[in-house]
Amino acid sequence: MNAMREWAAAEAARRRTFAVISHPDAGKSTLTEALALHAHAITSAGAVHGKSGRRGVASDWMEMEKARGISVTSAVLQFAYRDCVLNLLDTPGHADFSEDTYRVLAAVDCAVMLIDAAKGLEEQTRKLFDVCRHRGIPVITFINKWDRPGREALELLDEIEREFRLKPTPVNWPVGTSGYLRGLVDVREPERMLRYTRTPGGAHEAAEEVVPAERAAFEEGADWQQAVEELQLLEADGAGFDQASFLAGGSTPVFFGAAVSNIGVRLLLDAIVDLAPPPGPRRLEGGGSRPVDAPFSGLVFKVQANMDPAHRDRIAFLRVCSGVFERGVTVSRAASGKPFATKYAHSVFGQDRSMVDTAYPGDVVGLVNAAALRVGDTLYDGPPALFPPMPTFAPEHFAVVRPVDISRSKQFRRGIAQLDEEGVVQVLVSDTRGDQAPVLAAVGPMQFDVVSARMAGEFSAPVRLEMLPYHLARATDAAGADTLNRSQLVKGEALTRIRDKAQLALFPDRWQANSFQRQFPDASLGTLLAAHE
């Protein structure tokens, strides 16, 4: 037993499990692929430009993602680098998929925050950073697109410090302004500059040349001198990296580069190994924590069907939180107390996967055809464990969904149930509408596009959507739901969420909700968690 615990602890120390977060179009999926390229997990990288002839990135495997050039679902890439195993979780950048991103952040130990050099901090970046701060996730910052015109480096650092109350501590520094990048200086080795030669289309690693300071000063002139002066200014301001402050959420190491050109990516990859924390004790529901060397436990943070068109199976993504996962071992499902057999377990790399026999804290395991598992489930061996539940956000868009072809009703019901279990949308029902006309509830309207595309492509059950005039959901109970549905004075409707049987009261706006509360003060009406909280 002691040997097993030591084994789990030693392997956990080699793991780095992190997510890449950003506002849409900041280059998140491109950076994801560039990191895999520099770790030699893939042989060439393709940027997402939405142009004919360009292939999509490895983490964007859905047809909708390839067509639109955006990530609409999270993906997992596991690869080795140096003496570590990296588990990279690519997240949807669009705000409409906040729930999926929040679930992913429940499964990581660190985040790489990507910032567009020209745009600086954007709305979705702010929201995702707030989630990281709330969960105590340390953040590494990568200022991307420095090969294009943008803002001043010092100005961007000031913005991070001012808006996030986070001390930026540069680990590398650009020589040359944004759009005129001459090279990068590793702050830890200021006596030299790294100069890059790009490859066509950024398909391969950029050639890296080490240029001594004396030569850099001669060849780059004023640009080199400006970089030296800025580094001196930062040093005087106390901007040196401090590991304890970073892990405590008081500072963020900052890197400059260009993911599409593979500039500065290796420095970031090394920092993830050197600076990002390995898996640690996991907080339990009700208090206490489960150390990494405790018997096996894991958190299901995502469920996805039909990743492999050839098999049309269902996969539950499990973050190993403690102990050693061994394929074939029967463990317990905390939600029911019932046994669960782990016969079919895969290691995942985007859409590709391979059988895995063992996994360690920080690793992500794909449990295939795990029909009993739901998002937020805890699996464990030995002493019982239960991790905190995943939040469900308040939806703001609602639509009745019906099958185009009623002869495909069976496929329709199966597809809607699957998308609800995955958390693609929330599915609401009522006695008056019936199961052939459920109501889909979404944080953002793009979720409806995903439903339409997947119902037609994966379940062969095309659907039509009828938008409802509601934009506000409140929690209620059976009595409050009955009162709302009988009321003739307030516009609104109460439905039951299939996932947890919760009663939701839907209103067109806050005014109608307040009016209902004034007329029926005894009716229960509670606030749901907003997507930005």
N, C-alpha and C positions, 0 to 999 in steps of 0.2 A: 504493500500500500504506500509506504514512504517513497519507494522508487517511482511509482506512478505519479505521485504528487510532484516530485522533483522533475520528472520528465515533462509534465504539463507546464510547470513554471519556467523551465529552460526553453521550451518551444514558444511559450507566450512571449518571452523576452525578445524573440526573433521576429515577432509579428508587428506590422504597422498597418492599421486599418483606418482608412481615411476617405473622406468624400471631397469632391470638387464642387464648390457652390459659386453661383454668379447670377447676375442679371442676364436675360436672354441676349444672345449675340455678342457676348463678351469673349467667346472663344473657348467655352468650357469643354465641349466634346473634342475640339481640336487639341487642347492641352492634354486631355485624357489619353488620346491616341499618341501624342508626342511622348508622354511619360512611358507608355508601353513600348514605344519604339526605342527609346534610350536604354530601357532595361533589356532590350533584345528579345522581348516577348513576341514582337511582330517584326517583319522584315521591311515593311514600307508603310507609310502613313498617308492617309488621304484626308484633306480638309473638307468640311461640309460647306459647299458653295451653292448647292441646289442646281448645279449645271449638268447638262447632259454629258455623259461620258465620265464624270467623276464618281468614284465609288464612295460610299458612306463610311463613317468610322466604325470600328469594330463594336463599339458600345451601342450604336444606333442600329438595331436589327429589325424593328418593325417597318413594314412597307410605308406607313404614314410618315415615320421619321426620315426614311430615305428620300421620300418625295418632297417633304417640306424643308428638310435640312435643319430640323430641330429635334431635341430629345423630349419625348412625351412620356417616357417611363424610365425608371431607374435601371441600371445595369451593373453587373459585377465583373471586374477583371482581376484575376489573381495571377501574380507572376513573381519570380525571384529577382532580387537585385542585391549585389554584394553578398553578404551572408544573411540577408533578411528575406522574409516572405511578405510581399505587399498585397493587401486586399483593397483595391480601389473601387469605390462605389460612385459611379457616375449618376448624377441627379438631374431630373428635369429642371430646366432653367425657368420655364414660363410660370408665372404666378398662378395660372389655372390649375397647376398640378402641385400645389403647396402641400397637400396631404401626403402625397408620395414622397416628396422631399423630406418632410418632417419624419416620416417613418424610417427613411434611410439614416437620418441623423441620429436616430435612437440606436443605431447599430455601429457607430464609428467612435474612434478615440481622438480624432483630430480632423480638421477641415482645412482645405486650401481655398482661400477666398480669392477669386479672380476678378481683377478690376481692369476695365478698358482705359488705356492711357489718355484717350481723348475725352471720355465721358465721366471719369471719376466714379464716385459712389452713386449708384442708382437705386431705385425703389426696392426692387427685389433683393438686391445685395444687402440693403439695410434690414429687411425683414429676416433674411436667412441668418445674418449675423446676430440679430436679437435672439433667434432660436438657439444658436450656438452658445451665446452667453448664458441663456436660461438653463441650458443643459450642462454647462461647465466644460464645453468642448474648446480646447485651445485652437487658435487660428493662425495659419501661415498665409501671408499675402503675396500674390504674384501679380504685378502690374504688367499687363499684357499689351501687345500691339505697339511696342516701343519703336518698331520699324516704320510706323506711320505717324503723320503729324498728330500732335496731342498737346497736353498741358505740361507745365514745368514739374520736374520731379519733386522739388521741395514743396510746391503748392499741393500736390497730391498727398504728401505725408502730413501736411498741416490739416488737410480735410479729414483724413483718417483719425487723427488725434482729436480734432475738434468735435466731430460728429459721433465717434464711437467711444470717446474717452479711453482711448487705447494708445499706448506709446508705440509708434512705429520704430523699429530698429533695423535699418537696412543691413543686409548680409552681402549684397552686391550693389554696385552703383554704375549707372550708365555713363559712358564717355560719348558726348554728343547729345544734342537735343532730340526729343521725340520726333521721329521721321527722318533723322540724320544720325542714326546710331553708328558709332565708330567701334565700339567694343564695350566690355564690361570689366569692372574691377571687383575682385573678391575682396571685401573689406578686411578679411583676415590675412590677405597677402597683397598689400597695397603697392608692393614694389614691382608689380607686373600688371599687364592688361591682357584680357582674352579677346582676340579678334576672330570673327566668324565669317566663313564663306558659305553662303546659302546654296542649297541644292535645288534644282528645278522643281517647283511645286511643293517644296518642303517634304518630299516623299522619303528622304533619308536624313540621317543626322548631318547637321551643318559641321563642316570642318572647323576645328578649333585650333588657333595658333596662339602660343604664349609669346607676348611681346614685352621685353624688359622695359621698366619705367623710363630709362634714358632714351630708348628708341621711340617709345610712345610719345614722350614729350616733344621729340624732334619731328615726328611724322604727323602728330595730331595737333600740335601747337596749342591754340587757345582752348580747344575742346578738352584736352588733357588738363590744362591748367585750371579750367573751371571745375572739372570733376574733383581735382585735388583740393581746391578751396572749399567746395561743398562738403567733402568728407571731413575736412578739418572743422568746419562749422558744426556738423552733426556730432563729431566727437566732443566738442566743447559743450554741446547741448545735452550730453549724457545719453546719446542714442545708441550706445553699445548694447549688443545682445545680452540678455540675462535669462538663463533657462528657467529659473524659479518663477520669474515674473511672467514668462510666456505660458508656463503650465498653469499658473494661477489666473490667467486671463487678463493680466495687466498690460501686456505688450504683445506685439506681433512682429516676427521677423519678416522683412520685406525683400522681395526679389523683383528684378526688372528683366524683361525679355520679350520674346515674340514666339508664341507657340507655333504659328503656322510656318515659321522659318526655322523652328527648332533651336532658337537662340536662347540661352540661359536655362534650358530645360534640365540639363545634366546637373547644374548647381542646385536646382529645386529638388530633383530626385535625391541627391545626396543629403539635402537638408531633411527630407522626410525620414530618411534612415537615421540621421544623426540627432535630430531635434524632436521629432514627433514621439509622443509617449507610446510605449507598448500597452497591451491590455492590462487593466488593473481590476480591483474589486468592483463588483457590479451591485448597485443599490437594489434592494428588495422591496417589494410592496409591503407596507406595514412596518418598515424600519430594518436596520441592519444591512449587511452586504454579503455577497458570496465571493470569496477570494478565488483567484485564477487556479490555485492548486486544489480546490475543493473537487468533489466528484462532478461528473459531467452535468452541465446545464446549458441551455441555449434559448435564444429569443427568435421567434418567427416574425420577421419585419416586413415580409413581402410574399405575396402569392401571385403566380403568373401562369396562365395557360397558353398552350399553343405556341411556345417559343420555337419548337421544332415542327414545321409543317408536315414532316413525314410521319410523325407519331401522334400529334395532337394530344399531348399529355399535359399534366398539371404539375408545377414545381413550386414547392414552398422553400423560400430562402431563410436559412437558419444561421444566425450569428452565434458561434460557439462562445460562451461567456466564461466557462470554467471547465477544468478537467480535460479528458481526452475523449473525443467522439470516435467511436468504433462502429463501422458499418455492420449491420446485422444484429446489434445489441438491442434488446427491448427496453425502452425507457418509459417514463410516465408523462402523461399530458396533464399539466396542472389544472386546466379548466374543468376536466372531467374526472381526473384521478385514474383514468383508464390507461392500460398499457398501449404503447405505440412501437411498432417494429420498424427499424431503420434499414430495411433490406436494400432499397434502391437509393443510393446517395451519390451525388456527383459533385465534382469541382467544376466551377463555372468560369468561362472566359467569354463575356458577351453572350452570343447565341450558342457558342460551342461549349461542349461539356464532356467530361470524362469521368469514369467511375473513380471514387475516392474511398479508401479503406479507413483512414484515420484523419482527424483534423484536430486543431488545437485552439486555445482561446485567441480570438481575433479572426479566425478563419470563417468563411461563409460557405456553407454546405447547401446544395440543392437537393431537397428530398422529393423524389419523383412520385407522382400519383398519390400524394398524401392528402386524400380527399377529406380526412377528418380535421386537418389543421386549418386554422384561421390566422389572420394578421393579429399579432399581439400575443399569440400563444407562447407559453413557457413549457419546454421539455426538460426533464431532469432525471438523474439517476442518484440513488442514495438519499440523503436528507432532502425533504421537499424544498422547492424553490418556486417563487412566483415573482416575476419582474413586473414593474408598474405597467398599467394598460396603455395602449396607444390612444392618443386623443382623436376624437372625430370633430372635424371643423363644421361650423355653421354654414350650410349651403346658401347660395344667393341666387341661383338660377334653377328653374324647375320646368320640366316638360313631360307630358304624357307620351309614352312610347307604345306603338302598336306594330304588329307584324304586317308587312306589305301583303304577304301571301298567308292567309289563315291556314292553309294546308301545312305550313311550316311551324305550327303552333308549338309543337314539342321542342323543336330546335330553338325557337324563340325563348321559351321558358328556361331551357337549359343555359342558353347564352346569357340572359339577363341575370340568372342566379350566379353564374360564374363571374361576371363582371362585378357584381355586388360583393362576392367573397374576396375578390382581388382588391376591392376598394377603388376601382376605377370611377365609380359613382356610388351614391347612396340610393337605394331603391325603397320607395315608399308605396304602401298599398292602403286601400280602404274597401269597405264592404260594397260601396256604391259603384266603384270602378271595376273591381274584379281583377283576376290575375292576368287577363289578356290586355289590360291597359294600366300597368303600373306607372307611377310617377318617378322620374329620375331627378335626383337632386344633386347639384354640382356647385363647387366653389367657383368655377369659371366655365364659360360656354364652350371652350375648346374640348372639354371633357365629353361633350355631346358628339363632337366630330369623331373622337376616338371610339365611342360606342357605335356610331353608325358604320365606321370603317370595319371594326372588328366583328360586328354582328353579320355583316355581309360577307366579309372575307374568311372568317374563321368558323362561323356557325351556320353559314349558308341560309341566313334568315334576315334579309334586308328589312329595315324598319323605317317608319316615318315618325317624326316628332312634332308634337303640337305644344308650343311654348305656353306656359301658364303665366298669369300676371302677378306672380309673387316674387318678392326679392328679400324677404326677411323671414327667418325661422326662429321660433322660440320653443323651449322645452315646456311640456305640459303633462298632465296626467289624464286618466280615463275620464274623470268628471269634467275637466277643462276642455277636453276634446269634444265631448258630447255637447257641452254648452256652446262651443264655437260653431259646431256643425248645425245646431238648431237655431242659431242666432240669425235674424233677418236684418239686423241693423248694422252689422260690420262685415266688410268684405274679408273673407278669410276661409281657411279650410284646415281641418286637422286630419293627419294621416299617421300611419304606423310605419316606423322604419324596420325593415325586415331583419337587418343585421343584429339588432339588440332589443327589438320590440318596443323601443322608445316611442312615445307619442310626441309628434311635432306639430305645432300650430304655425300655419303659413299665412303671411299677410303681404299685401302689396307694398307697404311701407311702414315706417315707424309710427306715423300718425294713426293708422288703422289699429296697430297693436296697442297703442296707448288708449285709444278710444274703447277698445274691447276691455282693457283692464279697468277703466273708469266705470264702465257699465256693469261689469261683473267682477267686483273687487275680490271675491272669494275664489275666483278661478286661478289655478296655478299657472304662472307664466314666468319661466326662467330664461336667463341668457345663456346661449351656447358659446363655445370657444370660437373666436373669430380666426380666420386664416392667417392674419398678420400677428397674432399673439403668440 
